[in-house]
């Protein structure tokens, strides 16, 4: 069950985010020359994760990426792009063998909405099992410069659908290695059976079948959040603190705290969590979640529900900004039935693409993905034949 309307839950001020003084260093080359392709990861005011399409919201260094990080992957920007520091990282969860879909994503919405003053993009991969993949990934990254490989993390459907996101958060913030799940001696047989059933049930294909209207999402959700956070902090500052030098280092540039922007979902146990197709988190949550996992490891829970469970178990208060079904939904063709006939059905979670669309989801075939992509222009939805 989920709420289709925008919802906001009160939150308390968060603890100061924990970050290293510099991103984690790449390990030494192994015998098969497996190296982290992106030595430095973006720390941004906003991050978008795409498991199929994900969004993350990260304040760091006054809400900007470090200037040494190249910010435009395709086409390459050269020295001009290196000096740009966008506040939003869009991280697309992928797998080694899905290069064709990565190319489609690069050529469609990532290219159409490219704005280096607002966002940069990365594809996040687990470690491929066959060393032959590394040569191909190295060549791909030399062309586009937008791959992050989580070395030591198994590439499998189970991992992709459970702990990969938390592992990415850990890598991103330089946290401690994720804890292994240990079976409890007093665990009941039914609990063990439930865990094994959920673990074995993670057999969904690792696919990137969402597309994002980045411009509209920024305008409607992210920019207002940043503006609101900046205004709130400014109102609390004294007149002496409002000089230019203090404002440059002020948290007013860092965005809101403990906030998630997503489809608001609730499971049978009344756990509130972000819908996994597309969600945005503030940096303090991104830094906090791996630490919560290490005190409460569970590798059998779907990655989106895992976010909600970790926060709930730790009694962390956070704010949800809900995305309605007309904007984030599963795509089906109009002729599939009355629940998928277009605009009039946009309150449903499954429908065809309409003017309200920001994040259409589940375009599993490349032809369908390209068909949906063709319905959008730089200003948003344009329909067929435009």
C-alpha positions in Angstrom: 0.0 0.0 0.0 1.3 3.5 -0.7 0.2 7.1 -0.6 -0.3 8.8 -3.9 -0.4 12.3 -2.5 2.5 14.4 -1.3 3.1 13.8 2.4 5.4 15.5 4.9 6.3 14.1 8.3 7.9 16.3 11.0 11.6 15.9 11.7 14.1 17.0 14.2 17.4 18.6 13.4 19.9 16.0 12.3 23.4 15.3 13.6 26.3 16.7 11.8 27.1 14.5 8.7 30.2 12.5 9.1 32.6 12.7 6.1 36.3 11.9 5.6 38.6 14.8 4.7 38.9 13.1 1.3 37.2 10.3 -0.6 38.5 6.7 -0.1 41.6 5.9 -2.0 41.7 3.3 -4.7 43.3 0.0 -3.7 46.4 -1.2 -5.3 46.0 -2.9 -8.7 45.4 -6.7 -8.4 46.9 -9.3 -10.7 44.1 -8.8 -13.2 44.5 -5.0 -13.0 41.2 -4.4 -11.3 41.2 -0.8 -10.3 38.5 1.6 -9.2 37.7 3.5 -12.4 36.6 6.7 -10.7 39.2 7.6 -8.1 37.0 10.3 -6.5 33.3 10.1 -6.0 31.0 13.2 -6.1 29.9 14.7 -2.8 26.9 16.8 -3.8 24.0 18.7 -2.3 21.7 16.4 -4.2 22.2 12.8 -5.3 19.9 10.8 -7.5 20.1 7.0 -7.4 18.7 5.0 -10.1 18.4 1.3 -9.2 16.2 1.4 -11.9 16.3 5.2 -11.3 17.3 6.6 -7.9 17.8 10.1 -6.6 20.1 11.2 -3.7 20.3 14.5 -2.1 23.7 15.3 -0.6 25.1 18.4 1.1 28.8 18.6 1.2 31.4 21.4 0.9 28.7 24.0 1.0 26.5 22.0 -1.2 28.9 21.6 -4.1 31.0 18.9 -5.7 34.8 19.2 -5.4 36.3 21.1 -8.3 38.8 18.3 -9.1 36.0 15.9 -10.2 35.1 15.9 -13.9 31.4 16.8 -14.0 30.3 16.1 -17.6 30.7 12.5 -18.8 29.2 12.8 -22.3 30.3 14.7 -24.2 33.5 15.3 -22.3 33.8 18.9 -21.2 37.6 19.3 -20.9 39.0 21.9 -18.5 35.9 24.0 -18.6 33.7 21.2 -17.2 36.3 20.4 -14.5 35.8 23.9 -13.0 32.0 23.4 -12.6 30.7 22.2 -9.3 27.1 21.0 -9.6 25.0 20.3 -6.5 23.3 17.1 -7.7 24.7 13.6 -8.4 22.5 11.2 -10.3 23.8 7.7 -9.7 22.3 5.0 -11.9 22.6 1.4 -10.6 23.8 -0.9 -13.3 25.6 -4.2 -14.1 28.6 -4.9 -16.3 26.7 -6.5 -19.1 24.2 -3.7 -19.5 26.3 -1.4 -21.6 23.7 -1.1 -24.4 21.1 0.3 -21.9 23.7 2.6 -20.4 24.4 4.0 -23.9 20.6 4.5 -24.4 20.4 6.4 -21.1 23.4 8.5 -22.0 21.9 9.3 -25.4 18.3 10.1 -24.1 17.5 11.9 -20.8 21.1 12.3 -19.6 22.0 14.1 -22.8 18.6 16.0 -23.2 18.6 17.5 -19.7 22.4 17.9 -19.3 23.1 20.9 -17.2 26.5 20.9 -15.5 25.4 23.7 -13.2 22.8 21.4 -11.7 23.9 17.7 -11.9 26.5 15.2 -12.9 25.8 11.4 -13.5 27.5 8.1 -12.7 26.7 4.5 -13.3 27.4 2.3 -10.2 28.4 -1.3 -10.8 29.3 -4.2 -8.5 32.4 -6.2 -9.3 32.0 -8.5 -12.3 33.0 -12.1 -11.8 34.8 -12.6 -15.1 38.1 -10.6 -15.4 37.3 -10.1 -19.2 34.6 -7.6 -18.2 37.3 -5.3 -16.7 38.9 -4.7 -20.1 35.5 -3.7 -21.6 34.6 -1.5 -18.6 38.0 0.2 -18.7 37.4 1.0 -22.4 33.9 2.3 -21.7 35.1 4.5 -18.9 37.9 5.9 -21.0 35.2 7.0 -23.4 32.6 8.4 -20.9 34.3 8.7 -17.6 31.1 7.9 -15.6 31.6 4.4 -14.1 32.0 3.6 -10.4 32.9 0.0 -9.6 32.3 -1.2 -6.0 35.2 -3.6 -5.8 34.7 -6.7 -3.6 30.9 -6.5 -3.9 29.4 -9.5 -5.7 27.5 -8.8 -8.9 24.2 -10.7 -8.5 20.5 -10.1 -8.6 20.3 -10.7 -4.8 23.0 -8.1 -4.0 21.5 -5.6 -6.4 18.1 -5.8 -4.8 19.3 -5.8 -1.2 22.6 -4.3 0.0 24.1 -2.7 -3.1 22.7 0.7 -2.4 23.9 0.7 1.2 27.3 -0.4 0.0 27.3 2.5 -2.4 26.5 4.9 0.4 29.3 3.4 2.4 31.8 3.8 -0.5 30.5 7.3 -1.1 31.0 8.5 2.4 34.2 6.5 3.2 32.6 4.5 6.0 33.5 1.2 7.6 33.1 -2.0 5.7 29.6 -3.4 6.0 29.0 -6.0 8.6 28.3 -9.6 7.7 24.9 -11.1 8.8 25.4 -13.7 11.5 22.6 -16.1 12.3 21.4 -15.8 15.9 21.6 -18.9 18.0 18.1 -18.3 19.4 16.5 -17.6 16.1 13.3 -19.5 15.4 12.9 -21.9 12.5 10.2 -19.7 11.1 12.5 -16.7 11.1 15.2 -18.6 9.4 12.8 -19.9 6.8 11.4 -16.4 6.1 14.9 -15.0 5.6 16.0 -17.7 3.3 12.8 -17.4 1.3 13.3 -13.6 0.9 17.0 -14.1 0.0 16.2 -16.7 -2.6 13.3 -14.5 -3.9 15.7 -11.8 -5.1 15.7 -13.0 -8.7 14.6 -9.8 -10.5 16.8 -8.8 -13.4 19.3 -6.1 -12.8 17.9 -3.6 -15.3 17.8 0.1 -15.7 14.2 0.6 -16.9 13.4 4.1 -15.6 13.8 7.5 -17.3 13.9 10.8 -15.5 12.8 14.3 -16.4 15.7 15.9 -14.5 14.7 19.5 -15.3 11.2 19.2 -14.0 12.2 17.2 -10.9 14.8 19.8 -10.0 12.3 22.7 -10.5 9.5 21.1 -8.6 11.2 19.3 -5.8 14.9 20.0 -5.3 15.3 23.7 -5.9 12.4 24.5 -3.5 13.9 22.3 -0.8 17.3 24.0 -1.1 15.6 27.4 -1.1 13.5 26.6 1.9 16.5 25.2 3.9 18.6 28.3 3.0 15.8 30.7 4.1 15.2 28.8 7.3 18.9 29.0 8.3 19.2 32.6 7.2 16.2 33.6 9.4 18.0 32.1 12.4 21.3 33.8 11.9 22.1 37.0 13.7 22.8 40.2 11.9 26.5 39.8 12.5 26.5 36.4 10.8 25.0 37.7 7.7 28.2 39.1 6.2 29.5 37.4 3.1 32.4 35.5 4.7 30.2 33.7 7.3 27.5 32.9 4.7 30.0 31.2 2.5 30.7 28.6 5.2 27.1 28.5 6.5 25.0 25.4 6.6 22.4 27.5 4.7 24.1 26.2 1.6 23.8 22.6 2.5 20.1 21.9 1.9 17.5 20.3 4.2 18.2 17.6 6.8 17.0 14.0 7.0 14.7 14.3 4.0 13.7 11.7 1.4 11.9 12.6 -1.8 10.2 9.5 -3.3 6.9 7.6 -3.7 5.8 7.1 -0.2 5.3 3.4 0.5 4.2 1.4 3.6 4.5 -2.3 4.1 2.3 -4.8 6.0 4.2 -3.9 9.2 3.4 -0.2 8.7 7.1 0.6 7.9 7.3 3.8 5.9 9.9 3.7 3.1 10.8 5.3 -0.2 9.7 3.5 -3.4 12.8 2.0 -5.0 12.3 3.2 -8.6 13.4 6.7 -7.8 14.4 8.4 -4.5 16.4 11.3 -3.1 18.1 11.3 0.3 19.8 14.1 2.2 23.5 13.6 2.9 23.1 13.1 6.6 20.9 10.0 5.8 23.4 8.7 3.2 26.1 8.9 5.8 23.9 7.5 8.6 22.4 4.4 6.8 25.7 2.4 6.5 26.3 3.0 10.2 22.8 1.8 11.1 23.3 -1.3 8.9 26.5 -2.2 10.7 24.6 -2.2 14.0 21.6 -4.0 12.5 22.7 -6.0 9.4 20.0 -7.6 7.3 20.8 -8.9 3.9 17.4 -10.3 3.0 15.4 -7.1 2.8 14.7 -5.3 -0.5 16.9 -2.2 -0.8 14.2 0.4 -0.6 12.4 -1.2 2.3 15.8 -1.6 4.0 16.1 2.2 4.1 12.8 2.4 6.0 13.5 -0.5 8.3 17.0 0.8 9.4 15.6 4.2 10.2 12.6 2.8 12.0 14.6 0.3 14.0 16.9 3.1 15.1 14.0 5.4 15.9 15.4 8.1 13.5 12.9 10.8 12.7 12.9 11.9 9.0 10.8 13.8 6.6 9.1 12.3 3.4 8.3 14.5 0.5 5.9 12.3 -1.5 5.9 12.0 -5.3 2.4 11.2 -6.7 1.5 8.3 -9.1 0.9 10.6 -12.0 4.6 11.6 -11.9 6.3 8.3 -10.9 4.6 5.2 -12.1 5.0 1.8 -13.9 4.4 2.1 -17.7 1.9 0.0 -19.5 0.5 0.5 -23.0 -3.0 2.1 -23.3 -4.5 -0.9 -25.0 -3.8 -3.1 -21.9 -7.1 -2.2 -20.3 -9.2 0.5 -18.6 -6.6 1.1 -15.9 -4.0 2.1 -18.5 -5.9 4.4 -20.8 -4.0 7.6 -20.3 -4.5 10.9 -18.4 -7.7 9.9 -16.7 -6.0 6.9 -15.0 -3.0 8.8 -13.7 -4.0 8.4 -10.1 -3.2 4.7 -10.6 0.2 3.3 -10.1 0.3 1.8 -13.5 -0.6 3.8 -16.6 0.6 5.1 -19.9 2.8 8.3 -20.1 1.0 11.6 -19.7 1.9 15.3 -19.2 2.5 14.8 -15.5 5.3 12.2 -16.0 8.6 12.8 -14.3 9.8 9.2 -13.7 8.1 6.5 -15.9 9.3 3.1 -14.8 9.5 -0.5 -16.0 10.4 0.0 -19.6 12.2 -3.3 -19.7 12.7 -3.6 -23.4 14.9 -1.1 -25.3 12.2 -0.5 -27.9 9.7 0.5 -25.2 12.4 2.6 -23.4 13.1 4.5 -26.7 9.4 4.9 -27.4 8.8 6.5 -24.0 11.9 8.7 -24.4 10.5 10.0 -27.7 7.5 11.4 -25.9 9.7 14.0 -24.1 11.5 17.1 -25.2 13.7 19.5 -23.3 10.7 21.2 -21.8 9.0 17.9 -20.7 6.2 15.8 -22.2 5.4 16.6 -25.9 3.4 13.5 -26.9 3.5 11.4 -30.1 4.8 13.0 -33.4 6.3 16.1 -31.8 
